[in-house]
Amino acid sequence: LGSLYFLQKQWTKAEAQYTAAIACQPNEAQLFFNRANTWYELREYYNALKDAERYVLHKPDTFTGYFLKGLIFTRMLAFDKAAAAFNKALQY
């Protein structure tokens, strides 16, 4: 349901569904990525960053986690960190 709510831009409902799913499947990396994107849309950048970092812990060799971190850091006006995250993404 989280993905359906996300596609419908019902961010709060999507976040609640992803949070419930994470409670049941705490090692499912994609759930953290999806919730990070939802937090991003809700402009909850610190929460988005926490979930993006959890995703990267589970999937350290993927472009998407570092790219998302770069987007989040950009919104947080942390441009040096954003550049570092984007550069890391380019390694994959």
MIMI-33230 format. One line per field, with one value per atom (N, C-alpha, C): residue number from 1; residue in one letter; x, y, z. Coordinates in pm, whole numbers, plus 50000, padded with zeros to 5 digits. Layout:
! MIMI-33230
n (NUM,...);
res (A,...);
px (X,...);
py (Y,...);
pz (Z,...);
This chain:
! MIMI-33230
n (1,1,1,2,2,2,3,3,3,4,4,4,5,5,5,6,6,6,7,7,7,8,8,8,9,9,9,10,10,10,11,11,11,12,12,12,13,13,13,14,14,14,15,15,15,16,16,16,17,17,17,18,18,18,19,19,19,20,20,20,21,21,21,22,22,22,23,23,23,24,24,24,25,25,25,26,26,26,27,27,27,28,28,28,29,29,29,30,30,30,31,31,31,32,32,32,33,33,33,34,34,34,35,35,35,36,36,36,37,37,37,38,38,38,39,39,39,40,40,40,41,41,41,42,42,42,43,43,43,44,44,44,45,45,45,46,46,46,47,47,47,48,48,48,49,49,49,50,50,50,51,51,51,52,52,52,53,53,53,54,54,54,55,55,55,56,56,56,57,57,57,58,58,58,59,59,59,60,60,60,61,61,61,62,62,62,63,63,63,64,64,64,65,65,65,66,66,66,67,67,67,68,68,68,69,69,69,70,70,70,71,71,71,72,72,72,73,73,73,74,74,74,75,75,75,76,76,76,77,77,77,78,78,78,79,79,79,80,80,80,81,81,81,82,82,82,83,83,83,84,84,84,85,85,85,86,86,86,87,87,87,88,88,88,89,89,89,90,90,90,91,91,91,92,92,92);
res (L,L,L,G,G,G,S,S,S,L,L,L,Y,Y,Y,F,F,F,L,L,L,Q,Q,Q,K,K,K,Q,Q,Q,W,W,W,T,T,T,K,K,K,A,A,A,E,E,E,A,A,A,Q,Q,Q,Y,Y,Y,T,T,T,A,A,A,A,A,A,I,I,I,A,A,A,C,C,C,Q,Q,Q,P,P,P,N,N,N,E,E,E,A,A,A,Q,Q,Q,L,L,L,F,F,F,F,F,F,N,N,N,R,R,R,A,A,A,N,N,N,T,T,T,W,W,W,Y,Y,Y,E,E,E,L,L,L,R,R,R,E,E,E,Y,Y,Y,Y,Y,Y,N,N,N,A,A,A,L,L,L,K,K,K,D,D,D,A,A,A,E,E,E,R,R,R,Y,Y,Y,V,V,V,L,L,L,H,H,H,K,K,K,P,P,P,D,D,D,T,T,T,F,F,F,T,T,T,G,G,G,Y,Y,Y,F,F,F,L,L,L,K,K,K,G,G,G,L,L,L,I,I,I,F,F,F,T,T,T,R,R,R,M,M,M,L,L,L,A,A,A,F,F,F,D,D,D,K,K,K,A,A,A,A,A,A,A,A,A,A,A,A,F,F,F,N,N,N,K,K,K,A,A,A,L,L,L,Q,Q,Q,Y,Y,Y);
px (50081,50000,50085,50204,50290,50321,50354,50387,50266,50150,50028,50002,50011,49994,50100,50223,50329,50295,50253,50217,50101,50013,49900,49937,50064,50116,50050,50010,49956,50071,50162,50289,50273,50183,50167,50118,50025,49976,50085,50162,50272,50375,50410,50508,50457,50331,50274,50280,50253,50257,50400,50495,50634,50685,50645,50686,50631,50507,50448,50520,50553,50623,50763,50832,50965,50959,50853,50838,50830,50773,50760,50882,50950,51064,51180,51244,51345,51474,51491,51612,51585,51466,51430,51474,51586,51647,51554,51479,51393,51291,51246,51150,51210,51337,51404,51422,51454,51468,51334,51229,51096,51053,51076,51037,51124,51251,51337,51283,51240,51180,51053,50977,50854,50886,50984,51026,51075,51147,51196,51079,50977,50859,50787,50793,50732,50821,50938,51037,51089,51092,51148,51287,51380,51508,51595,51589,51669,51621,51489,51435,51470,51462,51497,51642,51729,51870,51896,51829,51846,51810,51697,51654,51745,51791,51884,52013,52059,52180,52157,52039,52007,52006,51950,51948,52091,52178,52316,52389,52356,52416,52381,52257,52212,52262,52272,52310,52422,52543,52650,52704,52676,52733,52630,52543,52441,52440,52409,52400,52288,52173,52051,52060,52120,52128,52212,52325,52413,52353,52286,52221,52111,52032,51928,51990,52098,52165,52210,52260,52299,52182,52067,51947,51907,51910,51871,51968,52097,52194,52177,52141,52117,52003,51894,51781,51815,51912,51955,52060,52093,52194,52334,52357,52488,52557,52602,52648,52776,52867,52988,52952,52860,52816,52738,52660,52586,52683,52786,52884,52953,52989,53054,52962,52834,52738,52719,52707,52691,52816,52934,53058,53064,53020,53016,52919,52805,52707,52768,52852,52912,53010,53050,53139,53064,52932,52852,52778);
py (49879,50000,50126,50119,50236,50290,50203,50246,50305,50250,50304,50445,50462,50595,50692,50644,50730,50778,50686,50723,50822,50813,50906,51035,51048,51165,51186,51075,51077,51038,51135,51109,51060,51119,51081,50936,50899,50761,50664,50705,50621,50599,50706,50695,50597,50607,50518,50373,50347,50210,50156,50239,50194,50169,50254,50235,50103,50073,49946,49829,49841,49733,49712,49822,49811,49741,49766,49697,49545,49502,49359,49301,49385,49340,49439,49444,49547,49533,49424,49406,49423,49469,49489,49628,49635,49762,49852,49794,49874,49955,49903,49976,50105,50100,50221,50322,50272,50360,50427,50348,50403,50504,50472,50567,50692,50677,50795,50887,50831,50912,50980,50911,50969,51084,51062,51171,51291,51264,51369,51453,51385,51456,51535,51484,51554,51667,51682,51783,51759,51632,51589,51533,51624,51585,51506,51536,51459,51314,51295,51158,51089,51163,51107,51061,51143,51109,50985,50974,50855,50728,50733,50614,50588,50694,50675,50611,50652,50592,50445,50413,50273,50191,50249,50181,50152,50252,50236,50131,50121,50015,49877,49862,49734,49711,49819,49810,49911,49884,49983,50001,49908,49914,49951,50045,50085,50236,50277,50417,50489,50424,50493,50549,50479,50527,50653,50654,50771,50889,50860,50967,51032,50948,51002,51086,51037,51116,51251,51253,51378,51475,51422,51507,51564,51479,51522,51629,51605,51704,51836,51830,51952,52032,51965,52032,52087,52023,52068,52179,52216,52318,52277,52148,52093,52051,52149,52124,52042,52056,51973,51826,51800,51662,51610,51697,51657,51617,51699,51669,51536,51513,51387,51268,51282,51173,51149,51256,51239,51175,51217,51156,51007,50973,50831,50755,50816,50752,50722,50812,50793,50677,50627,50511,50382,50389,50269,50287);
pz (50000,50000,50000,50062,50067,49929,49837,49701,49630,49653,49594,49646,49778,49835,49784,49768,49718,49576,49491,49354,49350,49449,49459,49532,49568,49639,49775,49835,49971,50064,50082,50148,50292,50368,50508,50520,50435,50437,50390,50291,50243,50354,50424,50534,50640,50676,50777,50732,50605,50553,50551,50509,50508,50649,50743,50883,50937,50906,50950,50885,50759,50689,50746,50781,50839,50974,51050,51179,51161,51049,51021,50951,50872,50792,50806,50923,50949,50868,50798,50716,50567,50533,50391,50348,50278,50240,50159,50068,49980,50058,50170,50252,50306,50345,50393,50279,50162,50045,50013,50013,49983,50088,50215,50319,50314,50281,50266,50158,50047,49941,49988,50069,50123,50217,50308,50397,50315,50208,50119,50066,50020,49967,50076,50198,50312,50366,50305,50346,50487,50525,50653,50623,50596,50541,50639,50767,50863,50870,50870,50868,50736,50627,50497,50496,50552,50555,50640,50754,50838,50760,50690,50615,50494,50430,50318,50367,50484,50540,50576,50627,50655,50527,50421,50292,50245,50256,50212,50297,50424,50507,50454,50407,50352,50210,50134,49992,49963,50011,49997,49855,49767,49633,49527,49560,49464,49444,49325,49287,49361,49372,49416,49557,49650,49787,49799,49732,49738,49663,49552,49477,49562,49629,49716,49828,49887,49991,49934,49812,49749,49735,49694,49682,49818,49919,50054,50105,50091,50136,50061,49934,49857,49918,49952,50015,50152,50220,50352,50340,50216,50187,50234,50244,50280,50150,50076,49940,49931,50027,50026,50046,50138,50161,50040,49978,49859,49748,49727,49623,49650,49777,49813,49786,49819,49796,49647,49568,49423,49363,49409,49359,49394,49513,49552,49462,49432,49343,49206,49159,49027,49021,49135,49139,49104,49101,49076,48949);
